[in-house]
Amino acid sequence: MSFGGPPVTAHSVEEADELLRSDEQDSAIEAEVLSAPPKLVYSKLLLSFTRKLLVATVDKWDNHVLAIDKVVPSNWKNEPAGRILELSILHLAMSEITVLGTRHPIVINEAVDLAKRFCDGAAPRIINGCLRTFVKDLAGTSTAQTSNSKLEVPLQV
């Protein structure tokens, strides 16, 4: 599985050299992480969980953008680049709830803790409210799907 994305094309030699330089810097960072003492390297379980979470986030990105657009305050919509960390926390939390099946109270608490640590003062409350609304909407959707599937079951006489 590759996270590299589609092939990159360069339109000039300078652009190609810059891309190559960037790749070499990334490779140097990866080599430094991989050469760390074993106590500093994360366990395979954590790495597996992280990979699953990132894949889930990418797979559900468009759906979560629509959900975030419904629940996020209007001032965040006007400046999405200024709220990149907050929106990233929301995407990760939504993916963990929907795809990985982690219980929503745990995910919401972790997302709020991240927001308290890395975001401005209002972000934890907004993230808490957005995720609670998302979970409530998700529960309503799954209930509706369950009731629809019960209606579709043919009765046998």
DSSP file with accessible surface (Angstrom, degrees, kcal/mol):
  #  RESIDUE AA STRUCTURE BP1 BP2  ACC     N-H-->O    O-->H-N    N-H-->O    O-->H-N    TCO  KAPPA ALPHA  PHI   PSI    X-CA   Y-CA   Z-CA
    1    1 A M              0   0  164      0, 0.0     2,-0.4     0, 0.0     0, 0.0   0.000 360.0 360.0 360.0 131.7    0.0    0.0    0.0
    2    2 A S        -     0   0  101      1,-0.1     3,-0.2     2,-0.0     0, 0.0  -0.905 360.0-172.0-115.8 138.4    1.4    3.4   -1.0
    3    3 A F        +     0   0  108     -2,-0.4    -1,-0.1     1,-0.1     0, 0.0   0.240  65.2 100.5-103.6   9.8    0.6    6.7    0.5
    4    4 A G  S    S-     0   0   65      1,-0.2    -1,-0.1     0, 0.0    -2,-0.0   0.750  73.8-146.6 -71.6 -23.9    2.6    8.6   -2.2
    5    5 A G        -     0   0   57     -3,-0.2    -1,-0.2     3,-0.0     3,-0.1  -0.391  43.4 -18.4  88.2-167.9   -0.3    9.6   -4.3
    6    6 A P  S    S-     0   0  107      0, 0.0     0, 0.0     0, 0.0     0, 0.0  -0.216  86.7 -76.4 -71.4 163.5   -0.4    9.9   -8.1
    7    7 A P        -     0   0  126      0, 0.0     2,-0.4     0, 0.0    -2,-0.0  -0.263  48.1-129.2 -59.4 146.4    2.8   10.3  -10.2
    8    8 A V        -     0   0  108     -3,-0.1     2,-0.4     2,-0.0    -3,-0.0  -0.819  18.7-159.3-101.4 136.2    4.3   13.7  -10.1
    9    9 A T        -     0   0   98     -2,-0.4     2,-0.4     2,-0.0     0, 0.0  -0.924   2.3-154.1-115.1 142.3    5.2   15.5  -13.3
   10   10 A A        -     0   0   43     -2,-0.4     3,-0.1     1,-0.1    -2,-0.0  -0.934   7.8-161.9-115.1 139.0    7.7   18.4  -13.5
   11   11 A H  S    S+     0   0  164     -2,-0.4     2,-0.3     1,-0.1    -1,-0.1   0.511  75.8  27.4 -97.8  -6.4    7.5   21.0  -16.2
   12   12 A S  S  > S-     0   0   50      1,-0.1     4,-2.1     0, 0.0     5,-0.1  -0.968  78.5-113.7-148.3 164.1   11.1   22.2  -15.8
   13   13 A V  H  > S+     0   0  101     -2,-0.3     4,-2.7     1,-0.2     5,-0.2   0.894 117.3  54.2 -65.9 -38.2   14.5   21.0  -14.7
   14   14 A E  H  > S+     0   0  139      2,-0.2     4,-2.3     1,-0.2    -1,-0.2   0.913 108.4  48.5 -63.3 -42.2   14.4   23.4  -11.7
   15   15 A E  H  > S+     0   0   77      2,-0.2     4,-2.4     1,-0.2    -1,-0.2   0.913 111.6  49.9 -64.8 -40.6   11.0   22.0  -10.6
   16   16 A A  H  X S+     0   0   40     -4,-2.1     4,-2.4     1,-0.2    -2,-0.2   0.911 110.5  50.0 -64.0 -42.1   12.3   18.4  -10.9
   17   17 A D  H  X S+     0   0   78     -4,-2.7     4,-2.6     2,-0.2    -1,-0.2   0.896 110.1  50.5 -63.5 -39.6   15.4   19.3   -8.9
   18   18 A E  H  X S+     0   0  107     -4,-2.3     4,-2.4     2,-0.2    -2,-0.2   0.916 110.9  48.7 -65.3 -42.0   13.3   20.9   -6.2
   19   19 A L  H  X S+     0   0   62     -4,-2.4     4,-2.4     2,-0.2    -2,-0.2   0.911 112.0  49.0 -63.1 -41.7   11.1   17.8   -6.0
   20   20 A L  H  X S+     0   0   95     -4,-2.4     4,-2.3     2,-0.2    -2,-0.2   0.923 110.9  50.0 -63.7 -43.2   14.1   15.5   -5.8
   21   21 A R  H  X S+     0   0  121     -4,-2.6     4,-2.2     1,-0.2    -2,-0.2   0.916 110.7  50.1 -62.3 -41.2   15.6   17.7   -3.0
   22   22 A S  H  X S+     0   0   42     -4,-2.4     4,-2.3     1,-0.2    -1,-0.2   0.916 110.4  49.5 -63.9 -44.1   12.3   17.5   -1.1
   23   23 A D  H  X S+     0   0   96     -4,-2.4     4,-2.5     1,-0.2    -1,-0.2   0.887 109.4  52.2 -62.4 -39.6   12.2   13.7   -1.5
   24   24 A E  H  X S+     0   0  116     -4,-2.3     4,-2.1     2,-0.2    -1,-0.2   0.904 109.1  49.7 -65.3 -38.1   15.8   13.4   -0.2
   25   25 A Q  H  X S+     0   0  121     -4,-2.2     4,-2.1     2,-0.2    -2,-0.2   0.927 111.6  48.6 -64.6 -43.5   14.9   15.5    2.8
   26   26 A D  H  X S+     0   0   77     -4,-2.3     4,-2.4     1,-0.2    -2,-0.2   0.904 111.0  50.7 -62.2 -41.2   11.9   13.4    3.6
   27   27 A S  H  X S+     0   0   69     -4,-2.5     4,-2.6     2,-0.2    -1,-0.2   0.885 108.0  52.8 -64.8 -37.7   14.0   10.2    3.2
   28   28 A A  H  X S+     0   0   60     -4,-2.1     4,-2.1     2,-0.2    -1,-0.2   0.911 109.6  48.5 -64.7 -39.7   16.6   11.6    5.6
   29   29 A I  H  X S+     0   0   99     -4,-2.1     4,-2.3     2,-0.2    -2,-0.2   0.934 112.0  49.0 -65.2 -45.2   13.9   12.2    8.2
   30   30 A E  H  X S+     0   0  121     -4,-2.4     4,-2.8     1,-0.2    -2,-0.2   0.912 110.1  51.5 -60.7 -41.3   12.5    8.7    7.7
   31   31 A A  H  X S+     0   0   55     -4,-2.6     4,-1.6     2,-0.2    -1,-0.2   0.900 109.0  50.9 -63.4 -38.7   16.0    7.2    8.1
   32   32 A E  H  < S+     0   0  142     -4,-2.1     4,-0.2     2,-0.2    -1,-0.2   0.925 112.2  46.3 -64.7 -42.2   16.6    9.2   11.3
   33   33 A V  H >< S+     0   0   92     -4,-2.3     3,-1.4     1,-0.2    -2,-0.2   0.935 112.8  49.7 -65.3 -44.0   13.3    7.9   12.7
   34   34 A L  H 3< S+     0   0  139     -4,-2.8    -1,-0.2     1,-0.3    -2,-0.2   0.765 107.5  54.5 -68.8 -23.8   14.0    4.3   11.7
   35   35 A S  T 3< S+     0   0   95     -4,-1.6    -1,-0.3    -5,-0.2    -2,-0.2   0.421  83.8 118.0 -89.7   4.2   17.5    4.4   13.2
   36   36 A A  S <  S-     0   0   30     -3,-1.4     5,-0.1    -4,-0.2    -3,-0.0  -0.291  80.2 -87.2 -66.1 153.7   16.1    5.5   16.6
   37   37 A P    >>  -     0   0   77      0, 0.0     3,-2.1     0, 0.0     4,-0.7  -0.262  42.2-108.6 -59.2 149.8   16.6    3.1   19.6
   38   38 A P  G >4 S+     0   0  117      0, 0.0     3,-0.7     0, 0.0    -2,-0.1   0.803 116.7  62.6 -53.7 -32.6   13.9    0.5   19.9
   39   39 A K  G 34 S+     0   0  203      1,-0.2    -3,-0.0     3,-0.0     0, 0.0   0.776 105.1  48.1 -65.7 -23.5   12.4    2.1   23.0
   40   40 A L  G <4 S+     0   0  124     -3,-2.1     2,-0.4     2,-0.1    -1,-0.2   0.603  92.6  90.4 -91.9 -13.4   11.6    5.2   20.9
   41   41 A V  S << S-     0   0   67     -4,-0.7    -7,-0.0    -3,-0.7    -8,-0.0  -0.693  83.0-115.5 -86.5 134.9   10.0    3.3   18.0
   42   42 A Y        -     0   0  159     -2,-0.4    -1,-0.1     1,-0.1    -2,-0.1  -0.283  34.7 -98.3 -68.0 154.0    6.3    2.8   18.3
   43   43 A S     >  -     0   0   70      1,-0.1     4,-2.3     4,-0.0     5,-0.2  -0.238  29.3-112.0 -68.4 159.9    4.9   -0.7   18.6
   44   44 A K  H  > S+     0   0  188      1,-0.2     4,-2.7     2,-0.2     5,-0.2   0.856 117.5  58.7 -61.9 -33.1    3.5   -2.5   15.6
   45   45 A L  H  > S+     0   0  139      2,-0.2     4,-2.5     1,-0.2    -1,-0.2   0.940 107.8  44.3 -62.5 -46.1    0.0   -2.3   17.1
   46   46 A L  H  > S+     0   0   70      2,-0.2     4,-2.6     1,-0.2    -2,-0.2   0.911 114.0  50.0 -67.1 -40.0    0.1    1.5   17.3
   47   47 A L  H  X S+     0   0   89     -4,-2.3     4,-2.4     2,-0.2    -2,-0.2   0.908 111.1  49.5 -65.0 -39.9    1.6    1.7   13.8
   48   48 A S  H  X S+     0   0   52     -4,-2.7     4,-2.5     2,-0.2    -2,-0.2   0.930 111.7  48.6 -64.0 -43.9   -1.2   -0.5   12.5
   49   49 A F  H  X S+     0   0   70     -4,-2.5     4,-2.6     1,-0.2    -2,-0.2   0.921 111.4  50.2 -61.7 -43.9   -3.9    1.5   14.2
   50   50 A T  H  X S+     0   0   58     -4,-2.6     4,-2.6     2,-0.2     5,-0.2   0.919 110.4  49.5 -62.7 -42.8   -2.4    4.8   12.8
   51   51 A R  H  X S+     0   0  124     -4,-2.4     4,-2.6     1,-0.2     5,-0.2   0.933 111.6  48.6 -62.5 -45.1   -2.3    3.3    9.2
   52   52 A K  H  X S+     0   0  124     -4,-2.5     4,-2.6     1,-0.2    -2,-0.2   0.909 111.9  50.0 -61.0 -40.9   -5.9    2.2    9.5
   53   53 A L  H  X S+     0   0   20     -4,-2.6     4,-2.4     2,-0.2    -2,-0.2   0.920 111.6  47.3 -65.8 -41.9   -7.0    5.6   10.8
   54   54 A L  H  X S+     0   0   85     -4,-2.6     4,-2.3     2,-0.2    -2,-0.2   0.919 113.2  48.0 -66.9 -41.5   -5.2    7.5    8.0
   55   55 A V  H  X S+     0   0   34     -4,-2.6     4,-2.7     1,-0.2    -2,-0.2   0.925 112.5  49.7 -63.9 -42.2   -6.6    5.2    5.3
   56   56 A A  H  X S+     0   0    4     -4,-2.6     4,-2.3    -5,-0.2    -2,-0.2   0.905 109.5  51.8 -63.1 -40.1  -10.1    5.6    6.8
   57   57 A T  H  < S+     0   0   11     -4,-2.4     4,-0.4     2,-0.2    -2,-0.2   0.924 112.1  45.5 -63.4 -43.4   -9.7    9.4    6.9
   58   58 A V  H >< S+     0   0  101     -4,-2.3     3,-0.9     1,-0.2     4,-0.3   0.932 113.6  49.5 -65.6 -44.2   -8.7    9.4    3.2
   59   59 A D  H 3< S+     0   0  120     -4,-2.7     3,-0.2     1,-0.2     4,-0.2   0.864 119.6  36.2 -63.8 -37.1  -11.6    7.1    2.2
   60   60 A K  T 3X S+     0   0   80     -4,-2.3     4,-2.6    -5,-0.2     5,-0.3   0.290  84.4 111.2 -99.5   9.1  -14.2    9.1    4.1
   61   61 A W  H <> S+     0   0  114     -3,-0.9     4,-2.3    -4,-0.4     5,-0.2   0.910  78.4  45.5 -53.4 -51.7  -12.8   12.6    3.4
   62   62 A D  H  > S+     0   0  123     -4,-0.3     4,-1.8    -3,-0.2    -1,-0.2   0.908 114.2  48.6 -63.5 -42.1  -15.6   13.8    1.1
   63   63 A N  H  > S+     0   0   95      1,-0.2     4,-2.0    -4,-0.2    -1,-0.2   0.905 113.0  48.2 -63.2 -40.1  -18.4   12.4    3.3
   64   64 A H  H  X S+     0   0    7     -4,-2.6     4,-3.2     2,-0.2     5,-0.2   0.834 105.0  58.4 -73.1 -30.5  -16.8   14.1    6.4
   65   65 A V  H  X S+     0   0   62     -4,-2.3     4,-2.4    -5,-0.3    -1,-0.2   0.934 108.6  46.8 -61.6 -42.1  -16.4   17.4    4.6
   66   66 A L  H  X S+     0   0  111     -4,-1.8     4,-1.2     2,-0.2    -2,-0.2   0.918 114.4  46.7 -65.1 -42.0  -20.1   17.4    4.0
   67   67 A A  H  X S+     0   0   21     -4,-2.0     4,-1.4     2,-0.2     3,-0.3   0.918 112.8  49.1 -66.8 -41.8  -20.8   16.5    7.6
   68   68 A I  H  X S+     0   0   11     -4,-3.2     4,-2.7     1,-0.2     3,-0.2   0.904 105.9  57.8 -64.2 -39.1  -18.3   19.1    8.9
   69   69 A D  H  < S+     0   0   85     -4,-2.4    -1,-0.2    -5,-0.2    -2,-0.2   0.842 107.0  49.4 -61.4 -30.3  -19.9   21.7    6.7
   70   70 A K  H  < S+     0   0  167     -4,-1.2    -1,-0.2    -3,-0.3    -2,-0.2   0.844 122.2  29.8 -75.0 -35.4  -23.3   21.1    8.4
   71   71 A V  H  < S+     0   0   28     -4,-1.4    -2,-0.2    -3,-0.2    -3,-0.1   0.662  94.6  95.3-105.1 -16.6  -22.0   21.3   12.0
   72   72 A V  S  < S-     0   0   11     -4,-2.7     5,-0.1    -5,-0.2    55,-0.0  -0.454  81.5-100.6 -80.7 146.5  -19.1   23.7   12.0
   73   73 A P    >>  -     0   0   38      0, 0.0     4,-1.1     0, 0.0     3,-0.9  -0.258  28.9-116.3 -63.3 154.5  -19.6   27.4   12.9
   74   74 A S  H 3> S+     0   0   86      1,-0.3     4,-1.5     2,-0.2     3,-0.2   0.831 112.3  60.9 -64.5 -32.3  -19.8   29.9   10.0
   75   75 A N  H 3> S+     0   0   75      1,-0.2     4,-0.7     2,-0.2    -1,-0.3   0.807 103.0  52.4 -68.2 -23.6  -16.7   31.8   11.1
   76   76 A W  H <4 S+     0   0    4     -3,-0.9     3,-0.3     1,-0.2    -1,-0.2   0.828 105.3  55.0 -74.9 -32.4  -14.7   28.6   10.6
   77   77 A K  H  < S+     0   0   92     -4,-1.1    -2,-0.2     1,-0.2    -1,-0.2   0.835 104.1  55.1 -68.5 -31.2  -16.1   28.2    7.1
   78   78 A N  H  < S+     0   0  135     -4,-1.5    -1,-0.2     1,-0.3    -2,-0.2   0.742 120.1  29.2 -75.0 -23.1  -14.9   31.7    6.2
   79   79 A E    >X  +     0   0   92     -4,-0.7     4,-0.7    -3,-0.3     3,-0.5  -0.478  66.6 155.0-134.4  64.6  -11.3   30.9    7.2
   80   80 A P  G >4 S+     0   0   70      0, 0.0     3,-0.7     0, 0.0     7,-0.2   0.843  74.9  57.9 -64.7 -31.3  -10.6   27.2    6.6
   81   81 A A  G >4 S+     0   0   87      1,-0.2     3,-1.0     2,-0.2     4,-0.2   0.865 105.1  51.6 -67.4 -31.2   -6.9   27.7    6.2
   82   82 A G  G <4 S+     0   0   53     -3,-0.5    -1,-0.2     1,-0.2     3,-0.2   0.639 112.7  46.3 -76.6 -13.3   -6.7   29.3    9.7
   83   83 A R  G <X S+     0   0   27     -3,-0.7     4,-2.7    -4,-0.7     5,-0.3   0.018  72.4 123.2-115.6  26.9   -8.6   26.3   11.1
   84   84 A I  H <> S+     0   0  113     -3,-1.0     4,-2.2     1,-0.2     5,-0.2   0.897  76.1  47.4 -61.6 -39.5   -6.6   23.5    9.5
   85   85 A L  H  > S+     0   0   74      2,-0.2     4,-2.4     1,-0.2    -1,-0.2   0.939 113.1  48.0 -68.3 -43.1   -5.6   21.8   12.8
   86   86 A E  H  > S+     0   0   12      1,-0.2     4,-2.1     2,-0.2    -2,-0.2   0.923 113.5  47.3 -62.8 -43.6   -9.2   22.0   14.2
   87   87 A L  H  X S+     0   0   34     -4,-2.7     4,-2.5     1,-0.2    -1,-0.2   0.872 110.2  53.3 -66.9 -35.3  -10.6   20.6   10.9
   88   88 A S  H  X S+     0   0   44     -4,-2.2     4,-2.6    -5,-0.3     5,-0.2   0.907 107.2  51.3 -65.1 -41.7   -7.9   17.8   10.9
   89   89 A I  H  X S+     0   0   11     -4,-2.4     4,-2.6     1,-0.2     5,-0.2   0.923 110.5  49.6 -60.8 -42.5   -8.9   16.8   14.5
   90   90 A L  H  X S+     0   0    0     -4,-2.1     4,-2.7     2,-0.2     5,-0.2   0.930 110.7  49.2 -62.3 -45.1  -12.5   16.6   13.4
   91   91 A H  H  X S+     0   0   10     -4,-2.5     4,-2.3     1,-0.2    -2,-0.2   0.933 113.2  46.4 -60.4 -46.9  -11.7   14.5   10.3
   92   92 A L  H  X S+     0   0   60     -4,-2.6     4,-2.4     2,-0.2    -1,-0.2   0.926 113.9  48.0 -62.9 -43.7   -9.6   12.1   12.4
   93   93 A A  H  X S+     0   0    5     -4,-2.6     4,-2.2    -5,-0.2    -2,-0.2   0.923 111.7  49.4 -64.8 -43.3  -12.2   11.8   15.1
   94   94 A M  H  X S+     0   0    0     -4,-2.7     4,-2.7    -5,-0.2     5,-0.3   0.906 112.2  48.8 -63.5 -40.1  -15.0   11.2   12.6
   95   95 A S  H  X>S+     0   0    0     -4,-2.3     4,-2.3    -5,-0.2     5,-1.4   0.907 110.0  51.1 -65.8 -40.7  -13.0    8.5   10.9
   96   96 A E  H  <5S+     0   0   36     -4,-2.4     6,-1.9    -5,-0.2     5,-0.5   0.901 114.7  43.8 -65.5 -36.2  -12.2    6.8   14.1
   97   97 A I  H  <5S+     0   0   19     -4,-2.2     4,-0.3     4,-0.2    -2,-0.2   0.957 122.9  33.8 -71.7 -49.5  -15.9    6.7   15.2
   98   98 A T  H  <5S+     0   0   48     -4,-2.7    -3,-0.2    -5,-0.2    -2,-0.2   0.910 131.0  24.0 -79.1 -42.6  -17.3    5.6   11.8
   99   99 A V  T  <5S+     0   0   66     -4,-2.3    -3,-0.2    -5,-0.3    -2,-0.1   0.911 128.6  36.9 -94.4 -46.5  -14.7    3.3   10.4
  100  100 A L  S   <S-     0   0   51     -5,-1.4    -3,-0.2     2,-0.1    -4,-0.1   0.664  96.1-133.8 -84.2 -16.3  -12.7    2.0   13.3
  101  101 A G        +     0   0   56     -5,-0.5    -4,-0.2    -6,-0.3     2,-0.1   0.702  41.3 164.7  76.0  19.9  -15.7    1.7   15.6
  102  102 A T        -     0   0   37     -6,-1.9    -1,-0.2     1,-0.1    -2,-0.1  -0.470  51.5 -93.4 -68.3 141.6  -14.1    3.3   18.6
  103  103 A R    >>  -     0   0  171      1,-0.1     4,-1.7    -2,-0.1     3,-0.6  -0.325  33.3-129.2 -60.1 135.3  -16.7    4.4   21.2
  104  104 A H  H 3> S+     0   0   78      1,-0.2     4,-2.8     2,-0.2     5,-0.3   0.818 101.7  58.8 -64.1 -33.3  -17.6    8.0   20.6
  105  105 A P  H 3> S+     0   0   55      0, 0.0     4,-2.3     0, 0.0    -1,-0.2   0.922 108.6  47.4 -61.9 -36.9  -17.1    9.3   24.2
  106  106 A I  H <> S+     0   0   69     -3,-0.6     4,-2.3     2,-0.2    -2,-0.2   0.939 114.1  46.0 -66.3 -46.7  -13.5    8.2   24.1
  107  107 A V  H  X S+     0   0    3     -4,-1.7     4,-2.7     2,-0.2     5,-0.2   0.920 112.6  50.1 -64.5 -42.8  -12.9    9.8   20.7
  108  108 A I  H  X S+     0   0    0     -4,-2.8     4,-2.7     1,-0.2     5,-0.2   0.934 110.6  49.8 -63.8 -43.2  -14.6   13.0   21.7
  109  109 A N  H  X S+     0   0   90     -4,-2.3     4,-2.4    -5,-0.3    -1,-0.2   0.920 112.7  47.1 -61.2 -43.1  -12.6   13.3   24.9
  110  110 A E  H  X S+     0   0  111     -4,-2.3     4,-2.4     2,-0.2    -1,-0.2   0.906 112.0  50.2 -65.5 -40.5   -9.3   12.7   23.0
  111  111 A A  H  X S+     0   0    4     -4,-2.7     4,-2.4     2,-0.2    -2,-0.2   0.919 111.4  48.4 -64.8 -41.5  -10.3   15.2   20.3
  112  112 A V  H  X S+     0   0   18     -4,-2.7     4,-2.7     2,-0.2    -2,-0.2   0.912 110.3  52.1 -65.3 -40.6  -11.1   17.8   22.9
  113  113 A D  H  X S+     0   0   78     -4,-2.4     4,-1.9    -5,-0.2    -2,-0.2   0.911 109.8  49.0 -61.4 -42.4   -7.8   17.2   24.7
  114  114 A L  H  X S+     0   0   74     -4,-2.4     4,-2.7     1,-0.2     5,-0.3   0.920 111.6  49.5 -61.2 -42.8   -5.9   17.7   21.5
  115  115 A A  H  X S+     0   0    0     -4,-2.4     4,-2.3     1,-0.2    -2,-0.2   0.898 109.5  51.5 -65.0 -39.1   -7.8   20.9   20.8
  116  116 A K  H  < S+     0   0  139     -4,-2.7    -1,-0.2     1,-0.2    -2,-0.2   0.884 116.0  42.0 -63.1 -36.5   -7.0   22.1   24.4
  117  117 A R  H  < S+     0   0  196     -4,-1.9    -2,-0.2    -5,-0.2    -1,-0.2   0.868 130.8  19.0 -80.1 -37.0   -3.4   21.4   23.9
  118  118 A F  H  < S+     0   0  115     -4,-2.7     2,-0.2    -5,-0.2    -3,-0.2   0.535 111.9  62.8-116.7  -7.9   -2.8   22.7   20.3
  119  119 A C  S  < S-     0   0   24     -4,-2.3   -36,-0.0    -5,-0.3     0, 0.0  -0.612  83.9 -83.6-116.6 177.1   -5.7   25.1   19.4
  120  120 A D    >   -     0   0   74     -2,-0.2     3,-0.7     1,-0.1    -1,-0.2  -0.097  54.4 -85.9 -74.8 178.3   -7.1   28.4   20.6
  121  121 A G  T 3  S+     0   0   64      1,-0.2     4,-0.4     2,-0.2    -1,-0.1   0.793 122.1  43.9 -59.8 -37.7   -9.5   28.9   23.5
  122  122 A A  T 3> S+     0   0   36      1,-0.2     4,-2.0     2,-0.1     3,-0.3   0.723  93.3  82.4 -84.0 -18.8  -12.8   28.3   21.7
  123  123 A A  H <> S+     0   0    0     -3,-0.7     4,-3.1     1,-0.2     5,-0.3   0.869  84.5  55.4 -59.3 -43.8  -11.8   25.3   19.7
  124  124 A P  H  > S+     0   0   15      0, 0.0     4,-2.4     0, 0.0    -1,-0.2   0.929 111.1  44.9 -58.9 -41.5  -12.3   22.6   22.4
  125  125 A R  H  > S+     0   0  180     -4,-0.4     4,-2.5    -3,-0.3    -2,-0.2   0.908 115.4  47.4 -67.0 -40.9  -15.9   23.6   22.9
  126  126 A I  H  X S+     0   0   38     -4,-2.0     4,-3.0     2,-0.2     5,-0.2   0.928 112.7  48.3 -67.7 -42.8  -16.6   23.9   19.2
  127  127 A I  H  X S+     0   0    0     -4,-3.1     4,-2.6     2,-0.2     5,-0.3   0.922 111.4  51.5 -63.5 -41.5  -15.0   20.5   18.5
  128  128 A N  H  X S+     0   0   52     -4,-2.4     4,-2.4    -5,-0.3    -2,-0.2   0.953 113.5  43.9 -58.8 -49.2  -17.0   18.9   21.3
  129  129 A G  H  X S+     0   0   34     -4,-2.5     4,-2.4     2,-0.2    -2,-0.2   0.910 113.4  50.7 -64.3 -42.1  -20.2   20.3   20.0
  130  130 A C  H  X S+     0   0    3     -4,-3.0     4,-2.5     1,-0.2    -1,-0.2   0.930 113.1  45.3 -62.2 -44.4  -19.5   19.4   16.4
  131  131 A L  H  X S+     0   0    0     -4,-2.6     4,-2.7     2,-0.2     5,-0.2   0.891 111.8  51.3 -70.2 -37.1  -18.6   15.8   17.3
  132  132 A R  H  X S+     0   0  118     -4,-2.4     4,-2.4    -5,-0.3    -1,-0.2   0.922 112.5  46.7 -65.0 -40.8  -21.6   15.4   19.5
  133  133 A T  H  X S+     0   0   55     -4,-2.4     4,-2.8    -5,-0.2     5,-0.2   0.918 111.7  51.6 -64.9 -41.5  -23.9   16.6   16.7
  134  134 A F  H  X S+     0   0   16     -4,-2.5     4,-2.7     2,-0.2    -2,-0.2   0.931 111.2  47.0 -60.2 -45.4  -22.1   14.3   14.3
  135  135 A V  H  X S+     0   0   20     -4,-2.7     4,-2.8     2,-0.2    -1,-0.2   0.912 112.0  50.5 -65.2 -40.7  -22.7   11.3   16.6
  136  136 A K  H  X S+     0   0  150     -4,-2.4     4,-2.2     2,-0.2    -2,-0.2   0.938 113.3  45.2 -63.8 -43.9  -26.3   12.2   17.1
  137  137 A D  H  X S+     0   0   76     -4,-2.8     4,-2.4     2,-0.2    -2,-0.2   0.893 112.8  51.8 -64.9 -39.0  -26.8   12.6   13.3
  138  138 A L  H  X S+     0   0   64     -4,-2.7     4,-2.6    -5,-0.2    -2,-0.2   0.916 109.7  48.9 -64.3 -41.9  -25.0    9.3   12.8
  139  139 A A  H  X S+     0   0   48     -4,-2.8     4,-2.2     1,-0.2    -2,-0.2   0.899 111.5  50.1 -65.2 -39.7  -27.1    7.5   15.3
  140  140 A G  H  X S+     0   0   44     -4,-2.2     4,-2.2    -5,-0.2    -2,-0.2   0.905 111.5  48.7 -64.9 -39.3  -30.3    8.9   13.6
  141  141 A T  H  X S+     0   0   71     -4,-2.4     4,-2.5     2,-0.2    -2,-0.2   0.928 112.2  47.3 -66.6 -44.9  -29.0    7.8   10.2
  142  142 A S  H  X S+     0   0   56     -4,-2.6     4,-2.3     2,-0.2    -2,-0.2   0.875 111.7  51.4 -67.9 -33.3  -28.2    4.2   11.5
  143  143 A T  H  X S+     0   0   92     -4,-2.2     4,-2.6    -5,-0.2    -1,-0.2   0.927 110.8  48.3 -66.5 -41.7  -31.6    4.0   13.2
  144  144 A A  H  X S+     0   0   45     -4,-2.2     4,-2.4     1,-0.2    -2,-0.2   0.907 112.1  49.2 -64.9 -40.1  -33.4    5.1   10.0
  145  145 A Q  H  X S+     0   0  125     -4,-2.5     4,-2.4     2,-0.2    -1,-0.2   0.901 111.2  50.0 -66.3 -39.2  -31.4    2.5    8.0
  146  146 A T  H  X S+     0   0   68     -4,-2.3     4,-1.9     2,-0.2    -2,-0.2   0.936 112.2  46.5 -64.5 -43.9  -32.2   -0.2   10.5
  147  147 A S  H  X S+     0   0   55     -4,-2.6     4,-1.6     1,-0.2    -2,-0.2   0.886 112.8  50.7 -68.3 -34.6  -35.9    0.6   10.4
  148  148 A N  H  X S+     0   0   84     -4,-2.4     4,-1.4     1,-0.2    -1,-0.2   0.906 109.5  50.1 -66.5 -40.0  -35.8    0.7    6.6
  149  149 A S  H  X S+     0   0   60     -4,-2.4     4,-0.6     1,-0.2    -1,-0.2   0.851 108.0  53.8 -69.4 -29.7  -34.1   -2.7    6.4
  150  150 A K  H >< S+     0   0  147     -4,-1.9     3,-0.6     1,-0.2    -1,-0.2   0.873 108.0  50.8 -69.4 -33.9  -36.7   -4.1    8.7
  151  151 A L  H 3< S+     0   0  143     -4,-1.6    -1,-0.2     1,-0.2    -2,-0.2   0.801 105.5  56.3 -71.9 -27.5  -39.4   -2.8    6.4
  152  152 A E  H 3< S+     0   0  151     -4,-1.4    -1,-0.2    -5,-0.1    -2,-0.2   0.611  80.2 103.8 -81.4 -12.9  -37.8   -4.4    3.4
  153  153 A V  S << S-     0   0   93     -4,-0.6     2,-0.1    -3,-0.6    -3,-0.0  -0.572  75.8-126.7 -72.1 120.9  -37.8   -7.9    4.9
  154  154 A P        -     0   0  105      0, 0.0     2,-0.4     0, 0.0    -2,-0.1  -0.460  18.4-123.2 -70.9 142.4  -40.5   -9.9    3.2
  155  155 A L        -     0   0  163     -2,-0.1     2,-0.5     1,-0.0     0, 0.0  -0.684  19.4-147.2 -85.2 134.1  -43.0  -11.6    5.4
  156  156 A Q              0   0  188     -2,-0.4    -1,-0.0     0, 0.0     0, 0.0  -0.894 360.0 360.0-104.6 130.8  -43.4  -15.3    5.0
  157  157 A V              0   0  190     -2,-0.5    -2,-0.0     0, 0.0     0, 0.0  -0.781 360.0 360.0-107.7 360.0  -46.8  -16.7    5.6
